[in-house]
Amino acid sequence: MDRKSNVSMAVIRRLPKYQRYLRELMENDVDRISSKELSEKIGFTASQIRQDLNNFGDFGQQGYGYNVKDLYKEIVKILGLGEEYNIVIIGAGNIGQAIANYNFDKLGFLLKGIFDVNPKLIGLKIKDVEIKDIDDLEETLQNNRIDIGVICVPSTNAQSVCDILVANGVKGIWNFAPVDLHVTDGVAVENVHLSESLLTLTYMLKDMKHQ
């Protein structure tokens, strides 16, 4: 199976949902499923599901549907799971602590460091990982292969933190700061703007009131 280079980001952003639902089907001992049945569970149309999956190969069989286990394995490959990724979190406030406490290790994301400027937080541990002074960040980056930097600092500091990460070879930035970051080519950024997500929800609520 060769992943096509022209697959849209809209398709890519739907893949984690496929992965999650297929995992649930496996846990419930479901061996095969049609695009119509998957549509009813996942909320996408059967046509959309077939189009999305056809970007990566021919997985379904007419009259049989999809082999759940095989399709799950293929999507795991497409998403780059099955490998281990070392991550650091910069900013140990509420969002940073919530991320540190999440069970991302089950997906292969290994927490290698947490950093903050607050002396009241430095020295505390989350899941056996000690919160260190942000002044120690560069040394950690230089002595470890860090794949992903998670930015949970105020917007005024986010770009400078990002610059440190990129300068020390970090290729993936997961940004929770409410600001758009500027990076060099070859660095991937995924922005999680909580306020934008909330405002999208208020739009949907307003739209429903006028239906």
BAFI-3210 file (N, C-alpha, C; in Angstrom, 3 decimals, decimal comma, padded with zeros to 6 digits):
// residues 211
n [1|2|3|4|5|6|7|8|9|10|11|12|13|14|15|16|17|18|19|20|21|22|23|24|25|26|27|28|29|30|31|32|33|34|35|36|37|38|39|40|41|42|43|44|45|46|47|48|49|50|51|52|53|54|55|56|57|58|59|60|61|62|63|64|65|66|67|68|69|70|71|72|73|74|75|76|77|78|79|80|81|82|83|84|85|86|87|88|89|90|91|92|93|94|95|96|97|98|99|100|101|102|103|104|105|106|107|108|109|110|111|112|113|114|115|116|117|118|119|120|121|122|123|124|125|126|127|128|129|130|131|132|133|134|135|136|137|138|139|140|141|142|143|144|145|146|147|148|149|150|151|152|153|154|155|156|157|158|159|160|161|162|163|164|165|166|167|168|169|170|171|172|173|174|175|176|177|178|179|180|181|182|183|184|185|186|187|188|189|190|191|192|193|194|195|196|197|198|199|200|201|202|203|204|205|206|207|208|209|210|211]
n.u [000,838|000,700|000,941|-000,760|000,536|-001,038|-003,228|-005,912|-005,933|-008,327|-009,223|-007,171|-007,611|-009,867|-009,076|-008,112|-010,560|-011,671|-009,786|-010,267|-012,949|-012,746|-011,024|-012,692|-014,607|-013,046|-012,501|-014,984|-015,207|-015,919|-015,647|-015,924|-017,183|-019,551|-019,429|-021,752|-022,703|-020,583|-020,848|-023,212|-022,332|-020,164|-020,871|-020,171|-020,966|-021,603|-020,525|-018,594|-016,827|-015,884|-014,611|-012,647|-011,025|-010,211|-008,217|-005,925|-005,708|-007,095|-009,335|-011,803|-014,179|-016,537|-019,715|-018,687|-017,500|-015,449|-012,534|-012,188|-009,966|-007,752|-008,125|-007,918|-005,207|-003,982|-004,734|-003,520|-000,861|-000,850|-001,259|001,096|001,397|002,415|005,031|007,443|007,248|009,018|008,200|008,055|006,737|006,004|005,236|003,474|000,924|-002,664|-003,540|-001,185|-000,661|-002,920|-002,521|-000,132|-001,040|-002,659|-003,276|-001,326|000,851|000,046|-000,411|002,053|003,420|005,885|006,539|009,077|009,890|008,933|008,397|008,669|008,250|007,473|008,365|006,978|005,992|008,129|010,024|007,953|006,181|004,721|003,235|005,649|007,467|009,544|008,882|010,740|012,933|012,501|014,843|016,383|015,568|016,822|019,135|018,021|016,804|019,029|020,333|018,638|016,568|014,023|010,826|008,370|007,186|005,202|003,376|002,317|002,153|001,737|000,526|002,339|004,817|004,997|006,092|008,856|009,488|008,825|010,778|013,104|012,641|012,542|015,095|016,595|016,111|013,526|010,765|008,019|005,321|002,979|000,609|-000,873|-001,147|-002,839|-002,102|-000,741|001,968|005,256|007,260|010,131|010,563|009,815|009,025|006,320|003,227|000,588|-002,202|-004,109|-006,586|-008,358|-010,307|-011,243|-012,450|-014,501|-015,954|-016,811|-018,668|-020,566|-021,497|-022,808|-024,830|-026,244|-027,046|-028,776|-030,873|-032,125|-033,242]
n.v [-001,192|002,106|005,280|008,058|011,171|013,374|013,496|015,065|017,337|017,292|014,677|013,333|014,279|012,918|010,332|009,556|009,205|007,037|005,159|005,043|004,114|001,650|000,335|000,056|-001,659|-003,961|-004,563|-005,385|-007,750|-007,749|-008,839|-008,151|-005,438|-003,465|-000,600|000,826|000,031|000,935|003,603|004,223|004,049|005,817|008,262|009,468|009,526|006,507|006,607|008,638|007,390|005,244|006,719|008,103|005,973|004,798|006,467|005,399|002,745|-000,430|-001,651|-002,794|-005,446|-006,316|-007,258|-008,331|-006,412|-004,658|-006,048|-005,825|-005,929|-005,956|-003,536|-001,733|-002,100|-001,111|001,600|002,412|002,202|004,168|006,464|006,579|005,363|002,779|003,218|004,776|007,914|010,560|013,015|016,400|018,645|022,009|024,245|023,924|024,344|024,236|023,070|021,879|020,048|018,429|017,229|015,880|013,985|012,407|009,282|008,958|007,394|004,845|004,943|005,175|007,521|008,989|010,563|012,747|014,957|017,809|021,255|024,449|027,872|028,561|028,630|027,310|025,066|023,696|020,823|019,275|016,217|014,542|011,662|010,357|011,963|014,612|018,066|020,495|023,382|025,820|026,701|024,472|023,266|023,350|021,804|019,281|018,821|018,697|016,445|014,352|012,543|014,267|014,221|015,571|018,672|020,036|022,839|024,818|027,383|030,943|033,120|035,162|034,068|031,870|031,735|032,107|029,861|027,908|028,460|027,658|024,917|024,127|024,913|023,039|020,674|019,566|018,264|018,235|020,158|020,660|022,814|024,633|027,225|030,347|031,428|031,893|030,077|030,560|028,649|026,898|025,306|021,828|021,371|020,352|021,685|021,520|023,156|023,757|025,501|026,444|028,400|029,008|026,633|026,570|028,838|028,014|026,169|027,847|029,165|027,043|026,539|028,959|028,861|026,668|027,671|029,309|027,726]
n.w [000,000|-000,985|000,195|-001,037|-002,143|-002,509|-000,881|000,756|003,595|004,901|004,622|005,980|008,564|009,238|009,588|012,257|013,563|012,232|013,044|015,813|015,968|014,659|016,372|018,590|017,470|017,099|019,768|020,497|019,232|016,507|013,268|010,544|008,515|006,766|004,522|004,799|007,343|008,890|008,369|009,741|012,337|012,564|011,468|009,055|005,534|003,648|001,102|001,433|003,204|001,629|-000,398|001,083|002,069|-000,297|-001,136|-000,193|-000,853|-001,965|000,037|000,733|-000,011|-002,433|-001,381|000,898|002,503|004,850|006,317|009,628|011,415|009,635|008,269|010,369|011,068|008,756|008,787|011,134|010,303|008,282|009,804|011,133|013,537|015,865|015,921|018,135|019,739|021,058|023,409|024,638|027,064|027,261|029,570|032,363|033,311|033,709|031,230|030,267|032,350|032,162|029,668|030,184|031,976|030,465|028,786|026,614|026,186|025,592|022,933|021,942|022,463|024,206|027,177|027,797|029,166|031,148|031,325|032,941|034,095|036,567|039,874|041,887|040,742|039,669|040,185|041,106|040,338|037,540|036,687|037,296|035,980|036,324|036,771|035,216|035,298|032,778|031,739|031,491|029,220|026,616|027,003|027,505|025,026|023,395|024,317|023,926|021,630|020,543|019,321|019,236|020,323|022,818|023,152|025,692|026,690|027,505|024,853|024,272|024,723|023,145|020,482|020,874|022,393|020,536|018,607|019,950|020,180|017,445|016,588|017,843|016,583|016,727|015,081|015,093|016,189|018,652|019,240|021,749|022,401|021,954|019,300|016,037|014,851|013,455|011,421|010,078|006,843|006,696|009,246|011,160|012,218|014,468|015,366|018,259|019,005|021,578|022,098|019,540|018,837|020,729|019,959|017,486|018,303|019,539|017,284|015,992|017,855|017,736|015,083|015,118|016,609|014,813|012,952]
ca.u [000,000|001,454|000,149|-000,672|001,032|-001,984|-004,408|-006,223|-005,893|-009,668|-009,236|-006,234|-008,211|-010,911|-008,487|-008,126|-011,894|-011,751|-008,942|-010,928|-014,127|-012,307|-010,501|-013,854|-015,193|-012,181|-012,699|-016,293|-015,093|-016,525|-014,630|-016,073|-018,226|-019,758|-019,317|-023,041|-022,733|-019,594|-021,453|-024,190|-021,619|-019,169|-021,489|-019,866|-021,743|-020,903|-019,749|-017,440|-015,907|-015,218|-013,708|-011,496|-010,150|-009,652|-007,006|-004,762|-005,656|-008,366|-009,462|-013,083|-014,571|-017,970|-020,448|-018,053|-017,206|-014,063|-012,005|-011,962|-008,592|-006,812|-008,289|-007,344|-003,746|-003,561|-004,893|-002,448|000,351|-001,001|-001,127|002,433|001,393|003,246|006,361|007,473|007,569|009,395|007,611|008,252|005,671|006,492|004,090|002,875|-000,326|-003,781|-003,550|000,014|-000,829|-003,932|-001,881|000,833|-001,770|-003,410|-002,570|-000,795|001,886|-000,560|-000,330|003,460|003,989|006,598|006,824|010,481|010,194|007,938|009,171|007,874|009,012|006,913|009,143|006,097|005,741|009,397|010,335|006,816|006,200|003,501|003,544|007,084|008,294|009,722|008,789|012,039|013,014|012,576|016,253|016,969|014,941|017,762|020,013|017,237|016,633|020,316|020,779|017,616|015,854|012,646|010,088|007,231|007,138|003,832|003,486|001,168|002,563|000,985|000,799|003,499|006,055|004,898|007,004|010,244|009,598|008,827|012,091|014,065|012,360|012,937|016,552|017,212|015,791|012,169|010,087|006,579|004,885|001,558|000,513|-002,096|-001,166|-003,753|-001,337|-000,209|003,415|006,016|008,328|010,835|010,115|010,229|008,491|004,862|002,557|-000,848|-002,725|-005,338|-007,045|-009,557|-011,340|-011,827|-013,341|-015,675|-016,734|-017,479|-019,830|-021,581|-022,103|-023,755|-025,980|-026,986|-027,629|-029,897|-031,982|-032,790|-033,731]
ca.v [000,000|003,337|006,462|009,075|012,431|014,470|013,318|016,331|017,340|016,945|013,217|012,959|014,591|011,939|009,014|009,152|008,757|005,655|004,322|004,871|003,256|000,296|-000,280|-000,334|-002,842|-005,090|-004,889|-006,044|-008,987|-007,617|-009,232|-007,425|-004,422|-002,798|000,860|001,315|-000,186|001,844|004,928|004,397|004,186|006,884|009,537|009,865|008,739|005,327|007,062|009,368|006,400|004,539|007,667|008,344|004,797|004,550|007,272|004,672|001,379|-001,131|-002,418|-003,489|-006,425|-006,248|-008,367|-008,734|-005,235|-004,477|-006,823|-004,794|-006,000|-005,558|-002,114|-001,036|-002,142|-000,227|002,987|002,627|002,464|005,455|007,527|006,564|004,722|001,582|003,716|005,549|009,330|011,219|014,348|017,259|019,619|023,284|024,881|022,914|024,828|023,293|022,313|021,041|018,937|017,522|016,449|014,979|012,913|011,593|008,030|008,932|006,367|003,660|005,129|005,243|008,844|008,853|011,870|012,818|016,141|018,868|022,446|025,615|028,950|028,779|027,899|026,478|023,820|023,022|019,799|018,373|015,140|014,054|010,329|010,112|012,889|015,825|019,358|021,164|024,786|025,946|026,906|023,163|022,712|023,138|020,670|018,066|018,657|018,343|015,134|013,345|012,713|014,675|014,306|016,487|019,625|020,459|024,211|025,191|028,624|032,103|033,450|036,046|033,288|030,658|031,731|031,917|028,449|027,190|028,667|026,808|023,532|023,917|025,050|021,840|019,491|019,048|018,369|018,298|021,102|020,595|024,155|024,986|028,670|030,996|032,251|031,132|030,017|030,577|027,648|026,663|024,143|020,565|021,290|020,265|022,338|021,274|024,133|023,426|026,762|026,105|029,428|028,877|025,478|026,974|029,780|027,204|025,591|028,889|029,368|025,952|026,762|030,083|028,403|025,789|028,495|029,975|026,740]
ca.w [000,000|-001,073|000,534|-002,068|-001,588|-002,725|-000,039|001,409|005,055|005,391|004,727|007,051|009,867|009,533|009,851|013,678|013,947|011,743|013,911|017,105|015,834|014,316|017,603|019,388|016,838|017,423|021,181|020,580|018,439|015,182|012,293|009,287|008,547|005,475|004,590|005,286|008,793|009,469|008,241|010,819|013,605|012,612|011,130|007,685|004,579|003,136|-000,053|001,943|003,765|000,521|-001,063|001,966|002,140|-001,626|-001,289|000,321|-001,351|-002,115|001,275|000,844|-001,021|-002,687|-000,788|002,161|003,319|005,289|007,427|010,648|011,930|008,583|008,000|011,523|010,952|007,677|009,212|012,105|009,506|007,609|010,806|011,716|014,847|015,842|016,245|019,380|019,573|022,309|023,474|025,806|027,271|027,782|030,216|033,242|033,880|033,639|029,976|030,247|033,293|031,618|028,602|030,812|032,668|029,512|028,493|025,263|026,083|024,988|021,488|021,563|022,723|025,471|027,779|028,188|029,954|031,339|031,678|033,307|034,732|037,901|040,888|042,707|040,002|039,402|041,177|041,226|039,352|036,917|036,142|037,521|035,209|037,124|036,094|035,306|034,905|031,325|031,373|031,210|028,020|025,510|027,326|027,285|023,585|022,794|024,785|023,641|020,366|020,831|018,069|019,317|021,417|023,118|023,662|026,538|027,347|026,996|023,453|024,154|024,817|022,324|019,340|021,331|022,761|019,269|017,972|020,659|019,786|016,048|016,497|018,407|015,810|016,903|013,787|015,275|017,218|019,012|019,819|022,457|022,629|021,003|018,361|014,918|014,924|012,206|011,473|008,823|006,091|007,301|010,609|011,131|013,343|014,644|016,317|018,975|019,577|022,334|021,951|018,212|018,890|021,497|019,153|016,466|018,977|019,709|015,963|015,744|018,722|017,171|013,823|015,437|017,112|013,700|011,999]
c.u [000,873|000,544|000,345|-000,302|000,018|-003,258|-004,664|-006,162|-007,255|-009,781|-008,356|-006,873|-009,362|-010,329|-008,460|-009,488|-012,127|-010,978|-009,637|-012,124|-013,748|-011,730|-011,643|-014,535|-014,374|-012,383|-014,034|-016,373|-015,871|-015,438|-014,713|-017,248|-018,338|-019,596|-020,619|-023,128|-021,752|-020,120|-022,406|-023,510|-020,816|-019,743|-021,120|-020,750|-020,915|-020,021|-018,478|-016,385|-015,149|-014,225|-012,451|-010,515|-009,512|-008,431|-005,756|-004,668|-007,048|-008,536|-010,729|-013,301|-016,084|-018,667|-019,880|-017,873|-015,736|-013,731|-011,545|-010,510|-007,586|-006,901|-007,711|-005,827|-003,247|-003,664|-003,847|-001,137|000,303|-000,753|000,255|002,467|002,148|004,705|006,286|007,911|007,871|008,854|008,066|007,097|006,273|005,290|003,338|001,659|-001,420|-003,766|-002,348|-000,105|-001,851|-003,339|-000,899|000,157|-002,545|-002,589|-002,094|000,262|001,337|-000,528|001,110|004,105|004,579|007,007|008,240|010,830|009,027|008,695|008,245|008,798|008,587|007,675|008,287|005,809|007,008|009,732|009,185|006,883|004,797|003,852|005,047|008,005|008,352|009,599|010,099|011,915|013,165|013,997|016,951|016,460|015,960|018,684|019,297|017,064|017,918|020,766|019,791|017,018|014,390|011,933|009,028|007,359|005,709|003,901|002,200|001,494|001,697|001,419|002,048|004,818|006,104|005,910|008,450|010,479|009,666|010,192|013,155|013,885|012,877|014,456|017,276|016,649|014,408|011,371|008,566|006,212|003,382|001,282|-000,853|-002,169|-002,051|-003,039|-000,835|001,314|004,040|007,185|008,976|010,220|010,616|009,789|006,968|004,281|001,078|-001,333|-004,019|-005,777|-008,380|-010,673|-012,010|-012,807|-014,629|-016,559|-017,421|-018,746|-020,926|-022,255|-023,150|-025,002|-026,876|-027,719|-028,849|-031,112|-032,785|-033,298|-035,249]
c.v [001,242|004,505|007,513|010,408|013,564|014,317|014,611|016,196|016,993|015,434|012,764|013,182|013,655|010,582|008,627|008,668|007,330|004,723|004,028|003,921|001,820|-000,420|-000,753|-001,580|-004,090|-005,541|-005,606|-007,281|-008,933|-007,876|-008,446|-006,464|-003,785|-001,292|001,462|001,186|000,751|003,272|005,217|004,615|005,479|008,246|010,088|009,047|007,550|005,706|007,786|008,401|005,684|005,455|007,908|007,181|004,479|005,406|006,469|003,227|000,794|-002,079|-003,265|-004,499|-006,370|-007,494|-008,844|-007,543|-005,162|-005,476|-005,822|-004,778|-005,525|-004,063|-001,279|-000,974|-001,188|001,238|003,355|002,941|003,844|006,611|007,560|006,023|003,401|001,932|004,446|006,974|009,925|012,652|015,087|018,243|020,879|024,064|023,852|023,457|023,787|022,435|021,372|019,842|017,926|016,643|015,442|013,784|011,997|010,366|007,949|007,857|005,090|003,731|005,248|006,600|008,855|010,225|011,880|014,047|017,109|020,087|023,622|026,654|029,159|027,970|027,007|025,126|023,006|022,058|018,842|017,318|014,834|012,740|010,050|010,982|014,215|017,072|020,107|022,634|024,863|026,216|025,589|022,555|022,393|021,950|019,344|017,786|018,192|016,937|014,011|013,604|013,005|014,917|015,403|017,384|020,115|021,823|024,598|026,445|029,776|032,482|034,311|035,277|032,126|030,618|031,491|030,473|027,587|027,284|027,784|025,353|023,251|023,972|023,816|020,545|018,897|019,311|018,464|019,217|020,956|021,846|024,420|026,475|029,327|031,964|031,351|031,228|030,025|029,605|027,515|025,462|022,867|020,401|021,315|020,895|021,962|022,215|023,636|024,698|026,524|027,123|029,334|027,713|025,835|027,924|029,078|026,589|026,635|029,214|028,296|026,100|027,878|029,655|027,508|026,578|029,109|029,003|026,597]
c.w [000,000|-000,749|-000,534|-001,432|-001,695|-001,910|000,740|002,926|005,640|005,563|005,886|008,418|010,217|009,932|011,334|014,146|013,452|012,680|015,230|017,002|015,481|015,525|018,492|018,802|017,137|018,865|021,406|019,679|017,127|014,141|010,991|009,376|007,166|005,648|005,113|006,808|009,498|009,432|009,384|012,166|013,679|012,231|009,774|006,747|004,100|001,949|000,384|002,489|002,654|-000,186|-000,224|001,908|000,788|-001,928|-000,958|-000,182|-001,478|-000,931|001,339|-000,262|-001,175|-002,144|000,538|003,091|003,660|006,395|008,478|011,108|010,888|008,308|009,138|011,411|009,879|008,089|010,267|011,387|008,875|008,576|011,448|013,118|014,735|016,045|017,586|019,087|020,942|022,303|024,731|025,860|027,868|028,269|031,031|033,981|033,700|032,381|029,916|031,164|032,778|030,525|029,189|031,467|031,721|029,121|027,040|025,081|025,449|023,464|021,005|021,746|024,130|025,996|028,346|029,005|030,019|031,865|031,972|033,933|036,180|038,943|041,783|042,045|039,782|040,538|041,430|040,131|038,836|036,230|036,179|036,665|035,958|036,261|036,327|034,909|033,392|030,846|031,044|029,905|026,929|025,770|027,096|025,798|022,919|023,159|024,500|022,267|020,705|019,509|018,079|020,539|021,592|023,800|024,388|027,338|026,837|025,588|023,285|024,164|023,833|021,186|019,769|021,761|021,501|018,591|018,627|020,244|018,381|015,896|017,007|017,799|015,984|015,619|013,898|016,429|017,416|019,831|020,430|022,779|021,568|020,069|017,241|014,929|013,534|012,344|010,100|008,108|006,767|008,731|010,519|012,391|013,326|015,738|016,947|019,692|020,272|022,139|020,582|018,167|019,623|020,697|017,991|017,047|019,152|018,376|015,697|016,602|018,170|015,908|014,085|015,904|015,975|012,657|012,088]
res [m|d|r|k|s|n|v|s|m|a|v|i|r|r|l|p|k|y|q|r|y|l|r|e|l|m|e|n|d|v|d|r|i|s|s|k|e|l|s|e|k|i|g|f|t|a|s|q|i|r|q|d|l|n|n|f|g|d|f|g|q|q|g|y|g|y|n|v|k|d|l|y|k|e|i|v|k|i|l|g|l|g|e|e|y|n|i|v|i|i|g|a|g|n|i|g|q|a|i|a|n|y|n|f|d|k|l|g|f|l|l|k|g|i|f|d|v|n|p|k|l|i|g|l|k|i|k|d|v|e|i|k|d|i|d|d|l|e|e|t|l|q|n|n|r|i|d|i|g|v|i|c|v|p|s|t|n|a|q|s|v|c|d|i|l|v|a|n|g|v|k|g|i|w|n|f|a|p|v|d|l|h|v|t|d|g|v|a|v|e|n|v|h|l|s|e|s|l|l|t|l|t|y|m|l|k|d|m|k|h|q]
***
